[in-house]
Amino acid sequence: MAVEARIRQLGSRHQSLEQAIHDEMKRPASDDIRLKDLKRKKLKLKEEMESLRASH
């Protein structure tokens, strides 16, 4: 049960990062460093979710 809750929590954070990336890309002068950082964090969350799913 705790694993599913953690996966949902990570999924929510993943979605929030996706929205932040989308918002940043819509800006006329998007910050490439910020985009890179957001994408790195999003990938890390995705990898953690996949790891939890595989071990569950």
Contacts in CASP RR format, 6 or more apart in sequence:
PFRMAT RR
TARGET T0000
AUTHOR 0000-0000-0000
METHOD contacts of the structure
MODEL  1
MAVEARIRQLGSRHQSLEQAIHDEMKRPASDDIRLKDLKRKKLKLKEEME
SLRASH
3 52 0 8 1.000
3 55 0 8 1.000
3 56 0 8 1.000
4 56 0 8 1.000
6 52 0 8 1.000
7 49 0 8 1.000
7 52 0 8 1.000
7 53 0 8 1.000
10 45 0 8 1.000
10 48 0 8 1.000
10 49 0 8 1.000
10 52 0 8 1.000
11 45 0 8 1.000
11 49 0 8 1.000
13 45 0 8 1.000
14 42 0 8 1.000
14 45 0 8 1.000
14 46 0 8 1.000
14 49 0 8 1.000
17 38 0 8 1.000
17 41 0 8 1.000
17 42 0 8 1.000
17 45 0 8 1.000
18 42 0 8 1.000
20 38 0 8 1.000
21 35 0 8 1.000
21 38 0 8 1.000
21 39 0 8 1.000
21 42 0 8 1.000
24 30 0 8 1.000
24 31 0 8 1.000
24 34 0 8 1.000
24 35 0 8 1.000
24 38 0 8 1.000
25 35 0 8 1.000
END
